[in-house]
Amino acid sequence: MSIETITSLVTAAVAVVGVPAVYLQARAARLSAEAAGRAQLQHTRRTSQHAASVEVLTAADELKRACDNSGSATSWLTMIYEDQASDDNIRRQRAAEQRESAEQRQEEAFDHAFEAFERLVKAVARVELEGPDALIASAARLADLGDLLQLQGRSTDFDEDRLVYVTEHDQQPFTWVVSQFAAARSTFILDTRSYFNDI
């Protein structure tokens, strides 16, 4: 056999073995890249979901503080109105001096509570869009109760034991709303921990 023939046979053998090897290497590289892409997408999605759940919790806490402040401002304004109706001249004069700042404080506190509620609603919408589905119900419950939580700052004749409509046909005392909001917050935290710790 001549050298040219041997070289041709060796070249043909390398080509026969080499083409499938190159194909297998390319296929393995493509599958590896696809797996890395899916892992990165899943990581990005979980990070976004985690941020959305933190946003809900932060907004719920801000709403609770804002509603407490609004309720406090409304109580102060109620006391001033009562002092203005007093028979005591000193109390009436002091109430007249403080009325404008009390009304302004109450209005600002109520506006802040409403803005905090809007942030909570947006945060819940983000969870509804991005998931996880396991957190949607408990996040929505926070928003529903958060809407009712604002009631304490809406009027100066508010009483915590007064019944408020929690559904179209069901009334509960406002203290029930406060306790349910706290329970919904705890449920949301437990659901969030359960979801992210099980991943």
ROGU-271083 format. One line per 4 residues: for each residue x, y, z of N, C-alpha, C, O, CB. Coordinates in nm, 3 decimals. Glycine has a CB too. Example, Ala and Ser with C-alpha at 12.3 -4.5 7.8 and 13.67 -1.06 7.14 Angstrom:
# ROGU-271083
1.319/-0.569/0.780/1.230/-0.450/0.780/1.320/-0.330/0.780/1.424/-0.332/0.846/1.131/-0.447/0.905; 1.285/-0.225/0.708/1.367/-0.106/0.714/1.290/0.003/0.787/1.341/0.114/0.804/1.408/-0.060/0.572
This chain:
# ROGU-271083
0.083/-0.116/0.000/0.000/0.000/0.000/0.088/0.123/0.000/0.192/0.131/0.066/-0.095/-0.001/0.119; 0.041/0.219/-0.077/0.121/0.341/-0.090/0.087/0.438/0.024/-0.016/0.426/0.091/0.096/0.408/-0.228; 0.173/0.532/0.042/0.156/0.631/0.148/0.031/0.715/0.121/-0.039/0.752/0.215/0.280/0.722/0.158; 0.003/0.745/-0.005/-0.115/0.825/-0.037/-0.243/0.750/0.003/-0.339/0.811/0.051/-0.118/0.858/-0.187
-0.243/0.619/-0.019/-0.360/0.539/0.014/-0.379/0.533/0.165/-0.490/0.548/0.216/-0.347/0.397/-0.044; -0.268/0.512/0.237/-0.276/0.508/0.383/-0.323/0.643/0.437/-0.406/0.648/0.527/-0.139/0.470/0.445; -0.271/0.751/0.383/-0.311/0.885/0.426/-0.459/0.907/0.397/-0.529/0.966/0.479/-0.226/0.992/0.355; -0.505/0.862/0.284/-0.646/0.877/0.248/-0.734/0.798/0.342/-0.839/0.847/0.386/-0.671/0.832/0.103
-0.692/0.675/0.374/-0.770/0.592/0.466/-0.773/0.654/0.608/-0.878/0.655/0.672/-0.710/0.449/0.472; -0.661/0.703/0.654/-0.655/0.766/0.787/-0.742/0.892/0.788/-0.815/0.917/0.885/-0.508/0.800/0.825; -0.734/0.971/0.683/-0.815/1.093/0.675/-0.964/1.058/0.674/-1.043/1.125/0.740/-0.778/1.174/0.549; -1.001/0.955/0.600/-1.142/0.913/0.593/-1.188/0.862/0.730/-1.300/0.892/0.772/-1.160/0.802/0.486
-1.104/0.785/0.799/-1.140/0.733/0.931/-1.158/0.847/1.032/-1.251/0.846/1.112/-1.034/0.635/0.982; -1.068/0.942/1.026/-1.080/1.058/1.117/-1.207/1.135/1.086/-1.276/1.180/1.178/-0.956/1.152/1.104; -1.239/1.151/0.960/-1.360/1.222/0.921/-1.484/1.148/0.968/-1.579/1.210/1.017/-1.365/1.241/0.769; -1.484/1.015/0.954/-1.599/0.936/0.997/-1.618/0.945/1.148/-1.730/0.960/1.196/-1.583/0.788/0.955
-1.510/0.937/1.223/-1.518/0.945/1.369/-1.532/1.090/1.414/-1.603/1.116/1.511/-1.393/0.880/1.433; -1.469/1.184/1.349/-1.465/1.323/1.392/-1.595/1.399/1.372/-1.631/1.480/1.458/-1.358/1.394/1.319; -1.666/1.375/1.263/-1.791/1.448/1.237/-1.893/1.421/1.347/-1.949/1.516/1.401/-1.850/1.408/1.100; -1.921/1.295/1.384/-2.015/1.274/1.494/-1.964/1.332/1.627/-2.044/1.381/1.707/-2.042/1.124/1.511
-1.836/1.327/1.651/-1.781/1.383/1.775/-1.803/1.533/1.781/-1.841/1.585/1.885/-1.631/1.351/1.787; -1.780/1.602/1.671/-1.804/1.747/1.665/-1.951/1.776/1.684/-1.989/1.868/1.756/-1.754/1.808/1.530; -2.036/1.696/1.620/-2.181/1.713/1.634/-2.224/1.693/1.778/-2.303/1.771/1.831/-2.255/1.614/1.542; -2.171/1.588/1.843/-2.206/1.561/1.983/-2.156/1.672/2.075/-2.225/1.710/2.170/-2.147/1.427/2.027
-2.037/1.724/2.047/-1.986/1.835/2.127/-2.074/1.959/2.111/-2.105/2.027/2.209/-1.840/1.868/2.088; -2.114/1.988/1.989/-2.200/2.104/1.963/-2.336/2.087/2.030/-2.389/2.181/2.088/-2.218/2.126/1.811; -2.390/1.967/2.023/-2.520/1.940/2.086/-2.510/1.954/2.238/-2.599/2.012/2.301/-2.571/1.798/2.048; -2.405/1.903/2.296/-2.384/1.913/2.441/-2.369/2.059/2.483/-2.423/2.101/2.585/-2.259/1.832/2.483
-2.296/2.137/2.403/-2.279/2.279/2.434/-2.414/2.352/2.426/-2.443/2.436/2.511/-2.178/2.344/2.336; -2.497/2.319/2.326/-2.628/2.383/2.312/-2.717/2.346/2.429/-2.783/2.434/2.485/-2.694/2.341/2.180; -2.721/2.220/2.468/-2.803/2.176/2.581/-2.757/2.241/2.711/-2.838/2.278/2.795/-2.799/2.024/2.594; -2.626/2.253/2.727/-2.571/2.318/2.846/-2.610/2.466/2.850/-2.646/2.518/2.956/-2.418/2.304/2.849
-2.604/2.533/2.737/-2.642/2.674/2.730/-2.791/2.692/2.759/-2.831/2.786/2.828/-2.607/2.733/2.592; -2.874/2.601/2.705/-3.017/2.609/2.733/-3.046/2.587/2.881/-3.129/2.658/2.938/-3.093/2.505/2.649; -2.979/2.492/2.944/-2.998/2.466/3.087/-2.954/2.586/3.170/-3.020/2.623/3.267/-2.921/2.340/3.129; -2.841/2.645/3.133/-2.793/2.764/3.205/-2.890/2.879/3.188/-2.915/2.954/3.283/-2.653/2.806/3.156
-2.946/2.895/3.070/-3.044/3.000/3.044/-3.171/2.980/3.126/-3.225/3.076/3.182/-3.079/3.006/2.896; -3.219/2.854/3.133/-3.338/2.825/3.214/-3.310/2.851/3.362/-3.395/2.907/3.432/-3.384/2.679/3.194; -3.194/2.812/3.409/-3.157/2.835/3.550/-3.150/2.984/3.580/-3.197/3.028/3.685/-3.022/2.768/3.582; -3.093/3.062/3.489/-3.084/3.207/3.509/-3.223/3.270/3.508/-3.252/3.358/3.590/-2.997/3.271/3.400
-3.310/3.226/3.417/-3.446/3.277/3.410/-3.523/3.243/3.538/-3.595/3.327/3.591/-3.520/3.219/3.288; -3.506/3.121/3.586/-3.573/3.081/3.709/-3.520/3.160/3.829/-3.598/3.200/3.916/-3.553/2.930/3.733; -3.392/3.183/3.834/-3.333/3.264/3.942/-3.386/3.408/3.936/-3.423/3.465/4.039/-3.178/3.264/3.933; -3.390/3.465/3.818/-3.441/3.601/3.802/-3.587/3.609/3.843/-3.629/3.704/3.909/-3.424/3.649/3.656
-3.664/3.509/3.804/-3.806/3.508/3.839/-3.825/3.496/3.990/-3.907/3.568/4.048/-3.878/3.392/3.769; -3.751/3.408/4.054/-3.762/3.393/4.200/-3.718/3.521/4.272/-3.779/3.560/4.372/-3.678/3.274/4.249; -3.614/3.584/4.222/-3.569/3.710/4.282/-3.678/3.816/4.270/-3.704/3.889/4.365/-3.439/3.759/4.214; -3.741/3.823/4.154/-3.850/3.918/4.133/-3.970/3.887/4.221/-4.032/3.978/4.277/-3.892/3.918/3.985
-4.003/3.759/4.235/-4.114/3.719/4.322/-4.084/3.751/4.467/-4.171/3.796/4.541/-4.143/3.569/4.306; -3.961/3.729/4.507/-3.922/3.760/4.645/-3.933/3.911/4.670/-3.984/3.953/4.773/-3.777/3.711/4.673; -3.885/3.990/4.576/-3.895/4.136/4.589/-4.041/4.180/4.597/-4.074/4.270/4.674/-3.824/4.206/4.471; -4.128/4.118/4.518/-4.270/4.152/4.520/-4.333/4.119/4.655/-4.414/4.196/4.705/-4.344/4.079/4.407
-4.296/4.006/4.713/-4.353/3.970/4.843/-4.300/4.061/4.954/-4.374/4.094/5.046/-4.320/3.823/4.876; -4.176/4.102/4.945/-4.121/4.198/5.042/-4.194/4.332/5.028/-4.222/4.399/5.128/-3.967/4.216/5.022; -4.223/4.369/4.906/-4.295/4.495/4.880/-4.434/4.492/4.943/-4.479/4.592/4.998/-4.306/4.521/4.727; -4.503/4.378/4.935/-4.636/4.366/4.997/-4.625/4.382/5.148/-4.702/4.457/5.208/-4.700/4.230/4.962
-4.531/4.314/5.208/-4.515/4.320/5.354/-4.478/4.462/5.400/-4.532/4.511/5.499/-4.409/4.220/5.401; -4.387/4.526/5.328/-4.347/4.662/5.362/-4.465/4.758/5.349/-4.486/4.843/5.435/-4.232/4.707/5.272; -4.542/4.744/5.242/-4.658/4.831/5.221/-4.765/4.807/5.327/-4.828/4.902/5.373/-4.717/4.809/5.080; -4.785/4.682/5.367/-4.883/4.651/5.471/-4.842/4.713/5.605/-4.926/4.768/5.676/-4.900/4.498/5.486
-4.715/4.704/5.638/-4.666/4.764/5.762/-4.678/4.916/5.759/-4.715/4.978/5.858/-4.520/4.724/5.788; -4.645/4.975/5.646/-4.658/5.120/5.633/-4.805/5.162/5.646/-4.835/5.262/5.710/-4.601/5.167/5.498; -4.894/5.086/5.586/-5.037/5.117/5.595/-5.084/5.110/5.740/-5.158/5.198/5.785/-5.120/5.020/5.508; -5.043/5.009/5.813/-5.084/4.996/5.954/-5.037/5.116/6.035/-5.113/5.172/6.113/-5.029/4.866/6.015
-4.911/5.155/6.016/-4.860/5.273/6.089/-4.935/5.399/6.049/-4.970/5.480/6.134/-4.709/5.291/6.062; -4.959/5.415/5.918/-5.028/5.535/5.869/-5.172/5.540/5.922/-5.221/5.647/5.957/-5.028/5.538/5.716; -5.238/5.426/5.927/-5.375/5.423/5.978/-5.379/5.450/6.128/-5.470/5.518/6.177/-5.441/5.288/5.948; -5.282/5.398/6.201/-5.274/5.428/6.345/-5.252/5.578/6.366/-5.316/5.638/6.453/-5.159/5.348/6.412
-5.163/5.637/6.287/-5.137/5.781/6.297/-5.262/5.861/6.259/-5.294/5.961/6.323/-5.018/5.820/6.206; -5.332/5.817/6.156/-5.454/5.884/6.113/-5.561/5.876/6.222/-5.630/5.974/6.250/-5.507/5.821/5.982; -5.574/5.759/6.284/-5.669/5.743/6.393/-5.634/5.832/6.511/-5.722/5.891/6.573/-5.675/5.599/6.438; -5.505/5.843/6.542/-5.460/5.929/6.651/-5.490/6.076/6.621/-5.537/6.150/6.707/-5.310/5.910/6.675
-5.462/6.116/6.498/-5.490/6.256/6.458/-5.638/6.286/6.464/-5.678/6.395/6.503/-5.437/6.283/6.318; -5.719/6.190/6.424/-5.864/6.208/6.429/-5.913/6.215/6.573/-6.003/6.294/6.604/-5.935/6.094/6.354; -5.856/6.135/6.661/-5.894/6.141/6.803/-5.859/6.277/6.864/-5.937/6.334/6.941/-5.823/6.029/6.883; -5.742/6.329/6.828/-5.701/6.460/6.878/-5.798/6.567/6.829/-5.838/6.654/6.905/-5.556/6.493/6.835
-5.835/6.561/6.703/-5.929/6.657/6.647/-6.065/6.645/6.715/-6.132/6.745/6.739/-5.942/6.638/6.495; -6.106/6.523/6.746/-6.234/6.502/6.816/-6.230/6.568/6.953/-6.327/6.631/6.995/-6.264/6.351/6.829; -6.119/6.554/7.024/-6.106/6.617/7.156/-6.113/6.769/7.143/-6.172/6.836/7.228/-5.974/6.575/7.224; -6.053/6.824/7.039/-6.057/6.968/7.019/-6.199/7.015/6.992/-6.243/7.117/7.046/-5.964/7.010/6.903
-6.272/6.941/6.910/-6.412/6.976/6.884/-6.494/6.971/7.013/-6.580/7.056/7.037/-6.473/6.881/6.779; -6.467/6.870/7.096/-6.538/6.860/7.224/-6.501/6.976/7.316/-6.587/7.030/7.386/-6.506/6.726/7.293; -6.373/7.014/7.317/-6.331/7.127/7.400/-6.393/7.259/7.352/-6.422/7.346/7.434/-6.178/7.138/7.399; -6.413/7.272/7.223/-6.476/7.395/7.172/-6.620/7.406/7.218/-6.673/7.517/7.227/-6.471/7.398/7.019
-6.685/7.295/7.247/-6.823/7.297/7.295/-6.830/7.302/7.447/-6.939/7.299/7.504/-6.897/7.174/7.244; -6.717/7.311/7.512/-6.711/7.310/7.658/-6.759/7.443/7.717/-6.757/7.547/7.652/-6.568/7.282/7.704; -6.802/7.434/7.842/-6.841/7.555/7.915/-6.719/7.628/7.969/-6.729/7.745/8.006/-6.936/7.519/8.030; -6.607/7.563/7.974/-6.484/7.621/8.026/-6.420/7.710/7.919/-6.384/7.663/7.811/-6.385/7.509/8.072
-6.406/7.840/7.950/-6.350/7.936/7.854/-6.205/7.904/7.816/-6.167/7.921/7.701/-6.357/8.076/7.912; -6.126/7.858/7.911/-5.986/7.827/7.883/-5.976/7.710/7.785/-5.897/7.714/7.691/-5.910/7.793/8.014; -6.057/7.608/7.807/-6.057/7.493/7.715/-6.103/7.536/7.575/-6.047/7.493/7.474/-6.149/7.379/7.769; -6.206/7.621/7.570/-6.255/7.668/7.439/-6.149/7.748/7.366/-6.131/7.732/7.245/-6.382/7.753/7.456
-6.079/7.834/7.438/-5.976/7.917/7.376/-5.859/7.831/7.327/-5.810/7.849/7.215/-5.926/8.023/7.475; -5.815/7.738/7.410/-5.706/7.649/7.370/-5.748/7.565/7.248/-5.667/7.542/7.158/-5.667/7.557/7.488; -5.870/7.519/7.246/-5.920/7.440/7.133/-5.925/7.524/7.006/-5.892/7.475/6.898/-6.060/7.383/7.164; -5.965/7.648/7.019/-5.970/7.736/6.901/-5.830/7.759/6.844/-5.813/7.765/6.722/-6.035/7.871/6.938
-5.731/7.770/6.932/-5.593/7.790/6.887/-5.537/7.666/6.819/-5.457/7.677/6.725/-5.505/7.828/7.005; -5.576/7.550/6.864/-5.521/7.425/6.812/-5.601/7.364/6.697/-5.555/7.271/6.632/-5.511/7.325/6.923; -5.719/7.417/6.673/-5.809/7.352/6.575/-5.748/7.345/6.435/-5.753/7.241/6.371/-5.940/7.427/6.569; -5.692/7.454/6.388/-5.639/7.456/6.252/-5.526/7.355/6.233/-5.523/7.281/6.135/-5.589/7.596/6.217
-5.433/7.352/6.329/-5.322/7.256/6.315/-5.372/7.112/6.331/-5.320/7.021/6.267/-5.212/7.285/6.419; -5.472/7.092/6.415/-5.527/6.957/6.432/-5.599/6.911/6.305/-5.586/6.796/6.265/-5.624/6.953/6.552; -5.673/7.000/6.244/-5.741/6.965/6.118/-5.641/6.935/6.008/-5.659/6.842/5.929/-5.836/7.079/6.074; -5.534/7.014/6.003/-5.430/6.991/5.902/-5.360/6.857/5.927/-5.336/6.780/5.834/-5.328/7.106/5.902
-5.328/6.832/6.052/-5.262/6.705/6.086/-5.351/6.587/6.050/-5.303/6.487/5.995/-5.227/6.701/6.237; -5.480/6.596/6.081/-5.572/6.488/6.051/-5.584/6.466/5.900/-5.587/6.352/5.854/-5.710/6.516/6.111; -5.591/6.574/5.825/-5.602/6.563/5.679/-5.475/6.500/5.619/-5.484/6.412/5.533/-5.627/6.701/5.617; -5.359/6.545/5.665/-5.233/6.490/5.615/-5.218/6.342/5.652/-5.173/6.261/5.571/-5.115/6.570/5.670
-5.257/6.308/5.774/-5.246/6.168/5.818/-5.340/6.079/5.738/-5.303/5.968/5.700/-5.279/6.157/5.969; -5.461/6.128/5.711/-5.554/6.047/5.631/-5.504/6.032/5.488/-5.514/5.924/5.430/-5.695/6.111/5.632; -5.449/6.139/5.431/-5.393/6.131/5.296/-5.277/6.031/5.291/-5.265/5.954/5.196/-5.345/6.270/5.249; -5.193/6.033/5.393/-5.080/5.939/5.398/-5.131/5.795/5.407/-5.076/5.705/5.343/-4.989/5.971/5.519
-5.236/5.773/5.485/-5.293/5.639/5.496/-5.349/5.594/5.361/-5.332/5.478/5.322/-5.405/5.635/5.603; -5.414/5.684/5.290/-5.468/5.648/5.158/-5.355/5.616/5.060/-5.365/5.521/4.983/-5.555/5.763/5.103; -5.248/5.696/5.063/-5.133/5.669/4.975/-5.068/5.535/5.010/-5.026/5.462/4.920/-5.029/5.783/4.987; -5.060/5.504/5.138/-5.003/5.375/5.180/-5.091/5.261/5.132/-5.041/5.156/5.091/-4.987/5.370/5.334
-5.222/5.281/5.137/-5.313/5.178/5.086/-5.293/5.158/4.936/-5.293/5.045/4.888/-5.460/5.216/5.115; -5.276/5.267/4.862/-5.252/5.255/4.717/-5.123/5.178/4.689/-5.118/5.098/4.595/-5.246/5.395/4.652; -5.019/5.201/4.770/-4.894/5.125/4.753/-4.915/4.976/4.780/-4.859/4.891/4.712/-4.784/5.181/4.846; -4.997/4.947/4.879/-5.027/4.807/4.909/-5.102/4.742/4.792/-5.072/4.629/4.754/-5.110/4.796/5.038
-5.198/4.812/4.737/-5.275/4.758/4.623/-5.182/4.732/4.504/-5.194/4.630/4.437/-5.388/4.856/4.583; -5.090/4.825/4.478/-4.994/4.805/4.367/-4.900/4.688/4.395/-4.867/4.612/4.304/-4.911/4.933/4.344; -4.859/4.673/4.518/-4.770/4.561/4.553/-4.843/4.428/4.538/-4.785/4.329/4.491/-4.718/4.576/4.698; -4.970/4.424/4.576/-5.049/4.302/4.559/-5.067/4.272/4.411/-5.060/4.156/4.370/-5.188/4.316/4.628
-5.089/4.375/4.330/-5.103/4.354/4.186/-4.974/4.297/4.127/-4.978/4.214/4.037/-5.139/4.487/4.115; -4.860/4.341/4.179/-4.732/4.287/4.132/-4.720/4.138/4.164/-4.672/4.060/4.082/-4.615/4.365/4.195; -4.763/4.100/4.284/-4.762/3.958/4.320/-4.858/3.880/4.230/-4.829/3.768/4.189/-4.800/3.938/4.470; -4.974/3.941/4.199/-5.069/3.874/4.111/-5.010/3.852/3.972/-5.037/3.751/3.907/-5.198/3.955/4.101
-4.929/3.947/3.925/-4.868/3.934/3.792/-4.747/3.842/3.791/-4.733/3.758/3.701/-4.828/4.071/3.741; -4.660/3.857/3.890/-4.534/3.784/3.889/-4.538/3.653/3.967/-4.454/3.566/3.949/-4.426/3.871/3.945; -4.639/3.642/4.054/-4.647/3.522/4.135/-4.560/3.537/4.258/-4.505/3.644/4.283/-4.607/3.398/4.055; -4.549/3.436/4.331/-4.601/3.302/4.309/-4.750/3.294/4.341/-4.801/3.371/4.422/-4.524/3.201/4.393
-4.817/3.202/4.276/-4.961/3.186/4.295/-4.997/3.154/4.440/-5.105/3.189/4.486/-5.012/3.075/4.204; -4.907/3.089/4.511/-4.933/3.051/4.650/-4.949/3.171/4.742/-5.003/3.157/4.852/-4.821/2.963/4.701; -4.904/3.290/4.700/-4.911/3.409/4.786/-5.023/3.504/4.749/-5.050/3.599/4.822/-4.781/3.483/4.780; -5.089/3.481/4.637/-5.189/3.577/4.588/-5.305/3.593/4.685/-5.345/3.705/4.715/-5.241/3.533/4.452
-5.360/3.484/4.735/-5.478/3.492/4.822/-5.447/3.567/4.952/-5.525/3.653/4.994/-5.529/3.351/4.855; -5.334/3.536/5.015/-5.304/3.604/5.142/-5.266/3.749/5.119/-5.293/3.833/5.205/-5.190/3.531/5.215; -5.205/3.782/5.006/-5.174/3.922/4.975/-5.303/4.000/4.948/-5.317/4.114/4.993/-5.079/3.931/4.853; -5.395/3.940/4.875/-5.523/4.006/4.846/-5.603/4.029/4.973/-5.671/4.130/4.986/-5.605/3.923/4.747
-5.595/3.935/5.067/-5.664/3.951/5.196/-5.609/4.072/5.271/-5.685/4.147/5.333/-5.649/3.822/5.282; -5.479/4.092/5.267/-5.419/4.210/5.330/-5.475/4.338/5.269/-5.508/4.432/5.342/-5.266/4.207/5.316; -5.487/4.342/5.137/-5.538/4.463/5.071/-5.685/4.486/5.106/-5.725/4.599/5.130/-5.521/4.452/4.918; -5.764/4.380/5.109/-5.906/4.395/5.144/-5.923/4.452/5.284/-6.002/4.544/5.306/-5.978/4.260/5.133
-5.849/4.397/5.378/-5.859/4.446/5.516/-5.794/4.582/5.532/-5.836/4.662/5.615/-5.793/4.346/5.612; -5.691/4.610/5.451/-5.626/4.740/5.455/-5.720/4.852/5.416/-5.710/4.963/5.468/-5.505/4.741/5.366; -5.809/4.824/5.324/-5.909/4.924/5.285/-5.997/4.959/5.404/-6.028/5.076/5.426/-5.995/4.872/5.167; -6.037/4.858/5.480/-6.121/4.882/5.598/-6.041/4.948/5.711/-6.098/5.022/5.791/-6.180/4.750/5.647
-5.914/4.921/5.716/-5.829/4.975/5.823/-5.826/5.128/5.821/-5.803/5.192/5.924/-5.687/4.920/5.810; -5.849/5.186/5.705/-5.846/5.332/5.692/-5.967/5.400/5.757/-5.966/5.522/5.775/-5.840/5.369/5.547; -6.069/5.324/5.793/-6.193/5.382/5.846/-6.171/5.467/5.970/-6.241/5.566/5.990/-6.290/5.273/5.877; -6.075/5.430/6.053/-6.056/5.501/6.179/-6.015/5.647/6.160/-6.033/5.728/6.251/-5.952/5.431/6.262
-5.962/5.682/6.044/-5.921/5.820/6.023/-6.018/5.902/5.940/-5.990/6.018/5.910/-5.789/5.822/5.957; -6.132/5.843/5.904/-6.224/5.913/5.814/-6.319/6.009/5.882/-6.360/6.108/5.820/-6.303/5.813/5.739; -6.356/5.984/6.007/-6.452/6.074/6.071/-6.417/6.094/6.217/-6.355/6.008/6.280/-6.596/6.019/6.057; -6.457/6.207/6.269/-6.424/6.240/6.407/-6.515/6.170/6.506/-6.486/6.168/6.626/-6.431/6.389/6.428
-6.623/6.112/6.460/-6.712/6.041/6.551/-6.690/5.890/6.546/-6.778/5.812/6.581/-6.858/6.073/6.518; -6.571/5.850/6.502/-6.542/5.708/6.487/-6.527/5.641/6.623/-6.466/5.696/6.714/-6.415/5.688/6.404; -6.583/5.521/6.635/-6.574/5.442/6.756/-6.523/5.303/6.717/-6.578/5.240/6.627/-6.713/5.433/6.830; -6.420/5.255/6.784/-6.360/5.126/6.749/-6.457/5.010/6.767/-6.440/4.905/6.704/-6.238/5.103/6.833
-6.557/5.027/6.851/-6.654/4.920/6.872/-6.772/4.928/6.775/-6.859/4.841/6.772/-6.705/4.925/7.015; -6.774/5.035/6.694/-6.881/5.050/6.596/-6.870/4.941/6.490/-6.760/4.902/6.450/-6.877/5.191/6.531; -6.984/4.892/6.446/-6.985/4.789/6.343/-6.954/4.852/6.207/-7.003/4.960/6.173/-7.120/4.716/6.339; -6.872/4.781/6.131/-6.839/4.823/5.994/-6.870/4.706/5.901/-6.860/4.590/5.940/-6.688/4.869/5.981
-6.907/4.739/5.779/-6.935/4.634/5.681/-6.804/4.573/5.634/-6.718/4.642/5.579/-7.017/4.691/5.561; -6.790/4.443/5.655/-6.671/4.373/5.607/-6.701/4.299/5.477/-6.610/4.265/5.401/-6.619/4.276/5.714; -6.827/4.274/5.453/-6.876/4.226/5.324/-7.007/4.300/5.300/-7.047/4.383/5.382/-6.896/4.067/5.321; -7.071/4.272/5.191/-7.195/4.343/5.159/-7.302/4.324/5.265/-7.382/4.414/5.290/-7.248/4.296/5.025
-7.303/4.207/5.329/-7.409/4.176/5.426/-7.358/4.149/5.568/-7.439/4.126/5.658/-7.487/4.057/5.379; -7.229/4.152/5.589/-7.172/4.115/5.719/-7.106/4.236/5.784/-7.027/4.307/5.721/-7.071/4.000/5.703; -7.139/4.257/5.911/-7.079/4.366/5.988/-7.000/4.307/6.106/-7.039/4.207/6.166/-7.187/4.465/6.038; -6.890/4.373/6.136/-6.807/4.334/6.250/-6.758/4.463/6.317/-6.753/4.568/6.254/-6.685/4.243/6.205
-6.722/4.455/6.445/-6.661/4.573/6.508/-6.526/4.604/6.445/-6.459/4.515/6.393/-6.646/4.552/6.661; -6.487/4.730/6.450/-6.361/4.770/6.389/-6.243/4.696/6.453/-6.144/4.668/6.385/-6.341/4.921/6.403; -6.252/4.665/6.580/-6.145/4.591/6.646/-6.123/4.455/6.578/-6.011/4.404/6.576/-6.177/4.571/6.795; -6.230/4.397/6.523/-6.218/4.271/6.448/-6.133/4.294/6.324/-6.049/4.210/6.290/-6.359/4.218/6.408
-6.154/4.407/6.256/-6.076/4.439/6.135/-5.928/4.447/6.170/-5.844/4.393/6.098/-6.125/4.572/6.072; -5.896/4.514/6.280/-5.757/4.528/6.322/-5.695/4.391/6.351/-5.583/4.363/6.307/-5.747/4.619/6.448; -5.767/4.307/6.423/-5.712/4.174/6.455/-5.701/4.088/6.329/-5.605/4.011/6.317/-5.801/4.103/6.560; -5.795/4.100/6.238/-5.789/4.023/6.113/-5.674/4.069/6.024/-5.611/3.987/5.957/-5.921/4.034/6.038
-5.645/4.199/6.024/-5.533/4.251/5.947/-5.402/4.193/6.001/-5.315/4.152/5.925/-5.530/4.407/5.951; -5.389/4.191/6.134/-5.269/4.133/6.196/-5.257/3.984/6.163/-5.148/3.934/6.137/-5.271/4.153/6.349; -5.371/3.913/6.165/-5.369/3.770/6.132/-5.334/3.749/5.984/-5.260/3.657/5.950/-5.506/3.706/6.163; -5.387/3.835/5.896/-5.357/3.824/5.753/-5.210/3.851/5.727/-5.149/3.787/5.641/-5.444/3.922/5.671
-5.152/3.944/5.801/-5.009/3.973/5.787/-4.927/3.850/5.826/-4.834/3.812/5.756/-4.968/4.095/5.875; -4.963/3.789/5.938/-4.892/3.668/5.983/-4.907/3.554/5.882/-4.811/3.482/5.855/-4.945/3.623/6.120; -5.027/3.538/5.827/-5.050/3.433/5.727/-4.965/3.459/5.604/-4.906/3.366/5.548/-5.198/3.426/5.688; -4.957/3.585/5.560/-4.876/3.617/5.443/-4.729/3.585/5.468/-4.662/3.530/5.381/-4.892/3.766/5.407
-4.680/3.617/5.585/-4.540/3.588/5.620/-4.517/3.437/5.618/-4.418/3.390/5.562/-4.504/3.647/5.758; -4.606/3.361/5.679/-4.590/3.215/5.683/-4.597/3.156/5.542/-4.518/3.067/5.508/-4.697/3.151/5.772; -4.690/3.204/5.461/-4.701/3.155/5.323/-4.574/3.188/5.244/-4.526/3.106/5.165/-4.823/3.217/5.253; -4.521/3.308/5.265/-4.399/3.350/5.194/-4.281/3.264/5.236/-4.206/3.215/5.152/-4.369/3.499/5.220
-4.265/3.245/5.365/-4.154/3.160/5.413/-4.167/3.019/5.359/-4.069/2.961/5.311/-4.151/3.157/5.567; -4.287/2.965/5.366/-4.310/2.829/5.318/-4.275/2.817/5.171/-4.208/2.721/5.131/-4.455/2.788/5.341; -4.320/2.912/5.090/-4.291/2.904/4.946/-4.143/2.914/4.917/-4.087/2.831/4.845/-4.366/3.014/4.871; -4.077/3.016/4.971/-3.936/3.037/4.936/-3.842/2.938/5.004/-3.734/2.911/4.953/-3.895/3.179/4.973
-3.881/2.883/5.117/-3.796/2.783/5.182/-3.811/2.645/5.119/-3.722/2.561/5.132/-3.829/2.774/5.330; -3.923/2.621/5.051/-3.945/2.491/4.987/-3.883/2.483/4.848/-3.882/2.376/4.787/-4.095/2.463/4.978; -3.832/2.592/4.799/-3.776/2.594/4.663/-3.643/2.522/4.660/-3.580/2.513/4.555/-3.759/2.738/4.610
